Amino acid sequence: MSTKYIPDGQRSPTFTEVARRAQIITCTIETIATLGYAQASLEQIAKRAGIRKGLITYYFKSREALIEQVVTEISTAGTHFMVPQIIAESTATGRLQAYLRSNIAYIAAHRMPMAALIDIVLSVRTKDGRLRYLHRSEKTDMEGLEAILRQGQNKGEFRAFDLHAMAVTIRGAIDAVGRFLVVHPNLDGEAYAQELVTLFDRATRKE
């Protein structure tokens, strides 16, 4: 009987299989970050990994499945980095500051994965032409951020403002700084994070 790795969990992967999958994902990120999503073919990814193209499809049934896993892993890692810092704060003001700082800190520390993620988000479309991952990430980001802003208004920490409009503005500022940090790897992420904290503290505080 074949012992080929089966992604749906019919058997547990071996240590070697786990390591190979991780290598393929890492090389996919590097290929997209350096060549761009459009040029990151399975052939190019295999070349960077030093393996046969067929070995990639042994672990991932298609390029689309591989890209899906890349997006999931980068996003999950970011969430695991940010959430503990945010929930450790007891006030909405503290949580908003932690949200801003942890976002920028993660981007600054993981510039290649973020470069790949940005390219994927702005490139991959559904059959009807919608950006597949942009809608998904925006929905998740907006819900969490609006919850912090709502808490601040309910507790009297923040002034009255449109929750969605403020969340979009904050998210847009983070994304703009994030893209800038990716393009300019020598810039100090902490300095940019502090400016965002100061800016949105003034924008949200109740006078």
C-alpha positions in Angstrom: 0.0 0.0 0.0 1.3 3.5 -0.8 2.3 5.7 2.1 2.1 8.9 0.1 1.4 11.9 2.3 -2.4 12.7 2.4 -3.2 16.3 3.4 -6.7 15.4 4.7 -5.3 13.8 7.8 -5.8 10.1 7.0 -2.4 9.5 8.6 0.1 11.6 10.5 2.9 13.0 8.4 6.4 12.0 9.2 9.1 14.4 10.5 10.6 14.4 7.0 7.3 15.2 5.4 6.7 18.1 7.8 10.2 19.5 7.1 9.7 19.2 3.4 6.4 21.0 3.5 7.9 23.7 5.5 10.8 24.0 3.1 8.4 24.3 0.1 6.4 27.0 1.9 9.5 29.0 2.8 10.8 28.8 -0.8 7.4 29.8 -2.1 7.5 32.9 0.1 11.0 33.8 -1.0 10.2 33.2 -4.7 7.1 35.5 -4.6 8.9 38.1 -2.6 11.8 38.3 -5.0 10.2 37.5 -8.4 6.6 38.5 -7.8 3.5 36.4 -7.6 3.0 36.2 -11.4 6.5 34.8 -11.9 6.4 32.4 -9.0 5.7 29.3 -10.9 6.0 25.8 -9.5 9.1 25.5 -11.6 10.7 28.6 -10.1 9.8 27.5 -6.6 11.2 24.0 -7.2 14.4 25.6 -8.5 14.9 27.7 -5.4 14.2 24.7 -3.2 16.5 22.4 -5.2 13.9 19.8 -5.7 11.8 18.4 -8.6 8.5 20.2 -9.5 6.7 16.9 -8.9 7.7 16.9 -5.3 5.7 20.1 -4.7 2.6 18.5 -6.1 3.2 15.5 -4.0 2.5 17.7 -0.9 0.2 20.3 -2.5 -2.3 19.3 -5.1 -1.9 22.6 -7.0 -0.3 26.0 -7.1 -3.5 27.4 -5.7 -3.4 25.0 -2.7 0.2 26.0 -2.0 -0.6 29.7 -2.1 -3.6 29.1 0.2 -1.3 27.5 2.7 1.2 30.3 2.4 -1.4 32.9 3.2 -2.8 30.8 6.1 0.7 30.4 7.7 1.7 34.0 7.4 -1.7 35.2 8.7 -1.8 32.7 11.5 1.8 33.6 12.6 0.8 37.3 12.7 -2.3 36.6 14.7 -0.4 34.6 17.3 2.2 37.4 17.6 -0.3 40.2 18.0 -3.3 38.9 19.9 -1.5 38.2 23.3 -0.1 41.7 23.3 -3.5 43.2 22.6 -5.5 41.2 25.1 -2.9 41.8 27.8 -4.1 45.5 27.9 -7.1 46.2 30.1 -8.2 49.5 28.4 -9.3 50.3 24.9 -6.6 52.9 24.7 -3.9 50.3 25.6 -5.4 47.8 23.2 -5.4 50.2 20.3 -1.8 51.1 21.0 -0.9 47.4 21.2 -2.7 46.8 18.0 -0.7 49.4 16.2 2.7 48.5 17.7 2.3 44.8 17.2 1.2 45.1 13.6 4.2 47.2 12.7 6.6 45.1 14.8 5.5 41.9 13.0 5.8 43.5 9.6 9.3 44.9 10.4 10.5 41.6 11.7 9.0 39.5 8.8 9.6 41.7 5.8 10.0 39.0 3.2 6.8 37.0 4.2 4.9 40.3 4.3 6.2 41.3 0.8 5.0 38.0 -0.5 1.6 38.3 1.3 1.0 41.8 0.0 1.7 40.6 -3.6 -0.6 37.7 -3.2 -3.4 39.8 -1.7 -3.2 42.3 -4.5 -2.9 39.6 -7.3 -5.1 36.6 -6.7 -8.6 37.0 -8.0 -11.7 34.8 -7.9 -13.5 33.7 -11.1 -15.7 36.8 -11.0 -12.7 39.1 -10.7 -12.7 39.9 -7.0 -9.5 40.0 -5.0 -9.8 36.7 -3.1 -7.7 37.4 -0.1 -8.3 41.2 0.3 -11.9 40.7 1.1 -11.2 38.0 3.6 -8.4 39.9 5.4 -10.3 43.2 5.5 -13.4 41.5 7.1 -11.3 39.9 9.9 -9.2 43.0 10.5 -12.2 45.4 10.6 -14.2 43.3 13.0 -11.4 43.1 15.6 -10.4 46.7 15.2 -14.0 48.0 15.4 -14.4 45.9 18.6 -11.6 47.8 20.2 -12.9 51.2 19.1 -16.4 50.3 20.3 -15.1 49.3 23.7 -13.3 52.7 23.9 -16.5 54.6 23.1 -18.6 52.5 25.5 -16.1 53.1 28.3 -15.8 56.8 27.7 -12.2 56.6 26.6 -12.8 57.6 22.9 -14.8 60.4 21.4 -17.8 59.8 19.2 -16.9 58.9 15.6 -18.0 56.5 12.9 -16.5 53.1 13.9 -16.0 51.8 10.4 -14.6 55.0 9.0 -12.0 55.2 11.8 -11.2 51.5 11.5 -10.6 51.9 7.7 -8.4 54.9 8.4 -6.3 53.1 11.0 -6.0 50.0 8.8 -5.0 52.1 5.8 -2.3 53.8 7.8 -0.9 50.5 9.0 -0.9 49.0 5.5 0.8 52.1 4.0 3.5 52.0 6.6 3.8 48.2 6.2 4.4 48.5 2.4 7.0 51.2 3.0 8.9 49.1 5.5 8.9 46.1 3.1 10.3 48.3 0.3 12.9 50.0 2.6 14.2 47.2 4.9 16.6 49.5 6.8 13.9 51.8 8.2 13.2 51.7 11.9 9.7 50.2 12.4 9.5 51.3 16.0 9.7 55.0 15.0 6.9 54.6 12.6 4.8 52.6 15.1 5.2 55.4 17.7 4.1 58.0 15.2 0.9 55.9 14.5 0.3 55.6 18.2 0.6 59.3 18.7 -1.6 60.1 15.6 -4.5 57.8 16.5 -4.3 58.6 20.2 -5.1 62.2 19.3 -7.7 61.2 16.7 -9.7 59.0 19.0 -9.3 60.4 22.5 -12.2 62.1 24.3 -11.4 65.7 25.1 
